[in-house]
Amino acid sequence: MLGFVADLERDSTLAKIQPVRYRDERPRFIDEEMAGYAANTGIGGRGNLRVLLTKSSEWSYEEEQRLIIPGDVPADELATFNPYYPNELVEVYLGYRMSDEKRVEITRLAKVVNPEVQIFAAKLAKRKYALEFEKVT
């Protein structure tokens, strides 16, 4: 998992990140609060914005945020990645079952992008069925 912070002084695309809503019921349609965001991103009227920004309450511990970028990738073209400024990558979370080789490689690559990035590794919690993250760099 990656953690980003938008560089607002440079008019970053990441400024349009929206928090995920955690609910016990599935969303049915775009509500008024989200309609403004839908209009500003060009995806208004599709009826799926609320669905894209909603997850089950069971996932609320993630505190996830999403960046929704409208547009389709034609069948004969490759998808492209949305660029970000190197200083916007601030955290990298490594999985519990990740091999040491992968941990080293991902850490190395993240530090190439942003030498100040913080790296966290998952470990089993001692007294509950959960993962905890420990800062490694």
N, C-alpha and C positions, 0 to 999 in steps of 0.2 A: 504494500500500500504506500502511496506517496502523499505527502502533505505539501500544499502550496499556499503561499500568501501573495495576493495580487499586489503588484507594484503600481499603485494608483497614480503616482507622479508620471509614469510613462504610458498612461492610458492602456493598461493591460486588458487583454480579453478576459482574463481571469476575474476581473471586477464583476462579471455577470454571473458568478457562481451563486447558486441558491441553496439554502439548507433543505434537506429532505424532511418531509413531514412524516411522522410516525403515527399511524392510526390503527384502530381495531377493525374498521370497516373499509372496504374497497371504495375508492373515489368513483363517482358517477359521471361528472362533467367538470368543466372549468368553472371555478367560482369567481366572484367579482375581484377578490384580492389578487388572484393569479392572472386575471384577464389582462391587467396592465403589463405584467411581465411578458405575457404571451404576445401582446401587440408590439412591445419594444424589441422582441427577438425575432419577429417575423413568423412565428409559428402559431399565431392566434387563429382560431377558427378550426384547427385540426382536432380539437377535443381531447388531445392526449397529454397536454402539459401536466395537468394535475396527476395523471397516472404516472408520468415519468418522475415526478418529484414526491411520490408517496410510497412508503413501505410499511410493512406490518410493524406494530408496536414492539414485537419481539426483537427487532433489530435496532431499537433506539440506542443501545449502548454504543453503536458505531458512530453516532453523531455525524453522519455522512452529509456531504455537500456535493452537488452536481453542477456541471456546466453543460447546458444544452445548446448545441449549435445546429441551426437548421441547415438542411441541404441533404441531397442524396448523392451517392456515389454511383455514376453510371456503370452498368455491368462490364463495360470494356475498359474501365479505368481502375487504377489502384487507389485505395483510400490514402489520404494524407493526414499528417498529424498537425494539430493546432500548435503553432509556436508559442513559447513562453520565454521570459527572460530568465537567465541562469539563477539570479538571486531569488527568484520566486519558488524554486525548489528548496524547501526548508527542512523536510523530514522524510525519511525512508524507514518503513517498518518491514522487517524481515520475518518470514514465517517460522514457526516452531520446528517443522520437519525439513527445513531447507538445509541442504548439504553445506559443509564448511566452505567448499570450493565456490558454491554459488554466493554465499554470504560475502566472501572476500571479493569476488568479481563485481557484485552489485555495489558494494561499498566503494570500491575503486572507481567505478563508472560514475557514481553519484558525486564523489569528491572532484572528479574532472569537471562536471557541470557546475558545481558550487562547492568550493572547498570548505564553506561554513555549514554545510548541510549536517543535520543531526541524524544519527543512525540508531535505531531501536531494534532489539531482537526479542522475539516472543519466547516466553518460558511458561511452564505450567505453574499455576497458582498452588500454593501449599495446602490450603484447606477448603478449596472449592473447585468445582468443575468449571475452570475458566483459564484463559491465558492472560498473562501480564506482560507488559513490555518494559524492558530494561534498556537504558541508554548505554550504547557501547562506544560511541565516539561523539 
